Amino acid sequence: MFVYALKRLGVAVLVAITVSMVTFSLLYLSGDPAMALAGESATQQDIENIRRVYGFDRPIILQYLSWAWGALHGHLGYSNYLRTDVAAVVFERLPTTMTLGAAAISFALILSIPLGVLAAMRPNTVVDRFALTLAVVGQALPSFWFALILIFWLGIEWRLLPITGTESWKNFIMPAIALGYYVTPGVMRLTRAGMLEVLSSDYIRTARAKGLRSGTVLFKHALRNAIIPVVALTAVQFGFMLGGSIVIETIFAINGLGYLAWESIQRADMPVMQAIVLVLACIYIVLTFLADMLNAFLDPRIRVA
Amino acid sequence: MKRSIKKTLSFAAVWLMVWAAPATAGKSNDTLVWATDRDEAVVDPYFNNTRELVVIGNTVWDGLLFLDLKSGKYLPLLAKSLPKWIDNTTLEVELREDVTFHDGSKLDADDVVYTVNFVANKDNGVLTQANVNWMKSAEKLGPYKVRIHLKKPFPAAFAYLSNVVFIMPDGHYDKAPTKPDGKKDIGAVKQVGTGPYMVTEVIPGERIVMKKNPNYFKGGPKGQPQIGNLVFRTIKEMNTQVAELLTGGLDWIWDVPKDQAEKLQSRVQVTNAKTMRVSYIQFDVNGKSGTEYFKNKKVREAFAHAVNREAIAKNLVGPASVVINSACHPDQFGCTQDVPKWKYDPEKAKKLLKEAGYPNGIEFDLYAYRQREYTEAVIGDLAKVGMKANLKFMQYRALRSLVWENKTPVNHMTWGSNSVPDASACTSHFFSGGRDDFAKDPEVIKALETADTSTDPKVRKREYKKALRKISGELYWLPMFTYAKYYAYSNQLDFTPTSDEIPRFYTAKWK
């Protein structure tokens, strides 16, 4: 297990380094970073001054190392647009996106696991077809369209929920449904497949033969084993949700990291874009690493593969 | 079991209905919440020239004068009476003695002298230089008396003193914090004005909160503010803005697309009003962006003949919009429409493109920032004649930087002239050789210089006409149409749109 963990950690670190290189190169995508930082009314002298102060006149490898060192210590640059330290604004917005991501994944699990179990218990029946339809619709619906439908019914027609903002937990319900629904099909189908496999195994037959109640067989013996891959998938999907909340945050005017990313692209605010890409990528790498560890812990075959 | 599930579900539904978040806008909270899709990080009318800041500028700050749209006359605002012309380049202004800033300090001559001297100094980097670069300096004659010295005769001075020259307290920008590069961050200074509302909170990209100024001076032409609080919110999605308006989360929105405005009419108040904003296409006529097509006048002509401006104005913008042919707004002084015109003629466009040496068409990037659907209509028309335009849609601030760096081959832009009713606020801004002037035509620059500085209205009109004819004839710009905005606002709100695109929130009240 230890060797496996070291190997996965090595891969995670390599991915993180690659991501940091790509992220660093973003700064040069918009042309001369000194010119971008100096602003519209800057003179050539101002630009040269910025180039010197920020070290843009040094070899690029040195610039990268110095930037990566700063990032490791939480210094992600300065946003001329927001006139603030980038790390401060990114970490101020991160909790909102994490809350939205957590709410969305919770919604997805609450909906998909019972559906998956039900579908596995009654394969090829109306229940199974219903669950499958729900899954297909979830995968096919564009999230922005689904969000607008939710706004129309829950926000405008029935006035059940607030439409924009983050003032209370109620503001997160619609965005969480819109964002979480997209994840539902994958989790539901994985639960169904796992349950189908487990339910046909010998130890379940034995448990039934022993006269155990069906609830005990289902939840204590079957689901506990079938849920293993779902746990790993959930960790990865959570990472997807953090990065994929841009559209949902924009529609619901939620001031999170996704919304900030969208604004920063439009403002050509490269230091903020860099920081968001880096932070989200790192979270994703950590989640993937944790998912790998969890899988290995639960299934010894993975460790030796 | 089933009964208990049913019971739980109905309880949850009722609970949700009871606890649905209360609306934060509206009469009950005495808070007028308005939204646009623009996010404002810098809340200062000199260092942010978006329309939203023109509106907030007129709400939080005052100028020396005020333009009464009903009578078309200039009235004194912070001035006690209309300024006196001492000679062609000197104005003498007496100030009111009963005005206080939001921080409690009294307005006097030092504030006006400081403001004029600060904004007139090019090194201080006021964004729209044309708004202030006609002033040379100011001097104090007494505690409430100042003289403003102009660089040269400037007949439109009153228009600018009314709409864009806002008075800041003495030493206002000296408090600016220092950025990491050692330069002053002027945009970060706390907002202090004399206007009917004061800024209490700024969350960049999210909201600007303003509160009624309880000490706003009495007897001024702006009157007394009626509504307790104003909140500007950034909501990028128009559908979300509409949803918030319908559910009481917002009280006021504008730039509503025509089709949506028509549907909203039965549920909220909807008005289509003309504005001073014009839409135009700007060509990189010198090929500095690296795309050389538009150096060729025939390509520009083909572009002009390909776009059905009439259809866009009528079908997308609204009934109050009209097609324009010159580089200014028809309501501005000196803005003649007696210039070369480019009719919609796709066949001629194809022919011209062929003559220009592009029988198989051309492909280029078209930059835009406002009302994507208008630009998409332009792109659709261009495609019909073989001109493939790739849309690059971005925030105004980012696009403006690219334009100033000459990186854009074609831009679909708009300009509101800061609502100044004089051609100098539009034509001269774009064609006097500055960073917005791609053409830098010496003949146009000379004509505009004469028009901007002459005190004889006939000479001014003649010179503007000369410049405008050259601009349209050479197609440095393809003037498109005037903007007409759809406003949608709550049924509880007593609000009247104005033609200068500066909503007077300080005159709005609840019904």
Chai-1 contact restraints between the chains, C-beta under 6 A:
chainA,res_idxA,chainB,res_idxB,connection_type,confidence,min_distance_angstrom,max_distance_angstrom,comment,restraint_id
A,E40,B,S401,contact,1.0,0.0,6.0,A-B,restraint_1
A,E40,B,W404,contact,1.0,0.0,6.0,A-B,restraint_2
A,S41,B,G125,contact,1.0,0.0,6.0,A-B,restraint_3
A,I50,B,D181,contact,1.0,0.0,6.0,A-B,restraint_4
A,V53,B,D181,contact,1.0,0.0,6.0,A-B,restraint_5
A,Y78,B,P180,contact,1.0,0.0,6.0,A-B,restraint_6
A,Y81,B,A41,contact,1.0,0.0,6.0,A-B,restraint_7
A,L82,B,A41,contact,1.0,0.0,6.0,A-B,restraint_8
A,L82,B,P204,contact,1.0,0.0,6.0,A-B,restraint_9
A,R83,B,D185,contact,1.0,0.0,6.0,A-B,restraint_10
A,R83,B,A188,contact,1.0,0.0,6.0,A-B,restraint_11
A,L148,B,N239,contact,1.0,0.0,6.0,A-B,restraint_12
A,I151,B,A243,contact,1.0,0.0,6.0,A-B,restraint_13
A,G155,B,A243,contact,1.0,0.0,6.0,A-B,restraint_14
A,G155,B,T247,contact,1.0,0.0,6.0,A-B,restraint_15
A,I156,B,A243,contact,1.0,0.0,6.0,A-B,restraint_16
A,I156,B,L246,contact,1.0,0.0,6.0,A-B,restraint_17
A,I156,B,T247,contact,1.0,0.0,6.0,A-B,restraint_18
A,L160,B,L16,contact,1.0,0.0,6.0,A-B,restraint_19
A,L160,B,A20,contact,1.0,0.0,6.0,A-B,restraint_20
A,P162,B,A21,contact,1.0,0.0,6.0,A-B,restraint_21
A,I163,B,A243,contact,1.0,0.0,6.0,A-B,restraint_22
A,I163,B,E244,contact,1.0,0.0,6.0,A-B,restraint_23
A,T164,B,E244,contact,1.0,0.0,6.0,A-B,restraint_24
A,S168,B,A21,contact,1.0,0.0,6.0,A-B,restraint_25
A,K170,B,A21,contact,1.0,0.0,6.0,A-B,restraint_26
A,T250,B,K236,contact,1.0,0.0,6.0,A-B,restraint_27
A,I251,B,E237,contact,1.0,0.0,6.0,A-B,restraint_28
A,I251,B,T240,contact,1.0,0.0,6.0,A-B,restraint_29
A,A253,B,I235,contact,1.0,0.0,6.0,A-B,restraint_30
A,N255,B,E206,contact,1.0,0.0,6.0,A-B,restraint_31
A,E263,B,D39,contact,1.0,0.0,6.0,A-B,restraint_32
A,E263,B,G205,contact,1.0,0.0,6.0,A-B,restraint_33
A,Q266,B,M394,contact,1.0,0.0,6.0,A-B,restraint_34
A,Q266,B,Q395,contact,1.0,0.0,6.0,A-B,restraint_35
A,R267,B,Q395,contact,1.0,0.0,6.0,A-B,restraint_36
A,R267,B,A398,contact,1.0,0.0,6.0,A-B,restraint_37
A,A268,B,A398,contact,1.0,0.0,6.0,A-B,restraint_38
